[in-house]
Amino acid sequence: VQLVESGGGLVQPGGSLRLSCAASGLTFTYYHMTWYRQTPGKERELVATITSAGGTTNTADSVKGRFTISRDNAKNTVYLQMNSLKPEDTAVYLCNARHRASGRNYWGQGTQVTVSS
């Protein structure tokens, strides 16, 4: 199983980025997908999650109204659209896949997002 994140980078405050997480080696439609973020010295934070069929999403209060999670099951890919970025959004963003029945889960390596002027 591989989860490969992409789309991170350096962006100015107020800017936008779209992260992608491409999954392989698993039956994508069986997995709930979640974006987390982590900064040094802090606990990993759940950012947004989407159910296996894509019918339900949940977004952390800290990013609500600015970030949107979506998935394309035909492409085995989950996205995180990030708008109105703030310096406090700076983190490594990680993709997680969790099987909807067994709970078995997999992690990607992460992609760095830096929000700075």
C-alpha positions in Angstrom: 0.0 0.0 0.0 1.2 3.5 -0.9 -0.2 6.9 -0.1 1.7 9.6 -1.9 0.9 13.2 -1.0 1.7 16.2 -3.3 0.9 19.8 -3.7 2.6 21.3 -0.7 4.9 24.3 -0.9 5.5 27.9 0.2 2.5 30.3 -0.1 1.8 33.8 1.2 -0.9 34.4 3.8 -4.2 34.5 2.2 -3.2 32.2 -0.6 -4.4 28.8 -1.7 -3.0 25.3 -2.2 -4.5 22.0 -3.2 -3.0 18.9 -1.7 -3.5 15.5 -3.3 -3.0 12.0 -1.9 -2.8 9.2 -4.5 -3.5 5.7 -3.1 -2.4 2.4 -4.6 -2.3 -1.2 -3.4 -5.7 -1.0 -1.7 -9.4 -1.0 -2.6 -9.8 2.8 -2.3 -13.6 2.7 -2.0 -13.3 0.6 1.2 -11.3 3.4 3.0 -12.3 6.5 4.9 -9.6 9.1 4.1 -8.3 11.7 6.5 -5.9 14.6 6.3 -3.8 15.3 9.4 -1.1 17.9 10.1 1.8 18.0 12.4 4.2 20.6 13.6 7.2 20.1 15.8 6.4 19.8 19.5 2.6 19.5 18.9 0.3 16.6 18.7 -0.9 15.4 15.3 -4.1 17.3 14.4 -7.0 15.9 12.4 -7.8 18.4 9.7 -10.5 16.8 7.6 -12.0 13.4 6.9 -14.2 12.0 4.2 -16.1 8.7 4.3 -15.4 5.9 1.9 -18.3 6.7 -0.4 -17.7 10.4 0.0 -21.1 11.1 1.4 -19.9 12.6 4.7 -17.1 15.0 5.5 -15.9 16.5 8.8 -13.6 19.4 9.1 -11.7 20.7 12.2 -13.0 24.0 13.6 -9.6 25.6 13.0 -10.0 25.2 9.3 -13.7 25.2 8.8 -14.9 27.5 6.0 -11.4 27.6 4.6 -10.4 24.0 3.8 -12.5 21.4 1.8 -11.8 17.7 1.5 -13.0 15.7 -1.5 -12.2 12.4 -3.2 -12.2 11.0 -6.7 -12.7 7.3 -6.3 -12.1 6.7 -10.0 -8.6 8.2 -9.5 -8.0 6.7 -6.1 -7.2 10.2 -4.9 -8.2 12.4 -2.0 -7.8 16.2 -2.1 -7.6 19.0 0.4 -8.4 22.4 -1.0 -6.9 25.0 1.3 -7.9 28.7 0.9 -7.3 31.8 3.0 -4.1 30.2 4.4 -2.7 31.5 7.6 0.8 31.2 9.1 -0.6 28.9 11.7 -1.5 26.4 8.9 2.2 25.8 8.4 2.8 22.1 9.0 3.5 18.7 7.4 0.2 17.4 6.0 -0.3 13.7 6.1 -2.8 11.5 4.4 -4.4 8.5 6.3 -6.5 5.7 4.9 -8.6 3.7 7.4 -10.5 0.6 6.4 -14.2 1.2 7.0 -14.7 -2.2 8.6 -11.4 -3.4 10.1 -10.0 -0.1 11.1 -6.6 -1.0 9.6 -4.9 2.1 8.5 -2.0 3.4 6.4 -0.1 6.7 6.3 1.6 8.7 3.7 5.0 10.4 4.1 3.5 13.9 4.2 4.0 17.1 2.3 5.2 20.4 3.8 3.0 23.4 3.7 4.6 26.7 4.7 2.6 29.9 4.9 4.8 32.9 5.1 5.3 36.3 3.6 
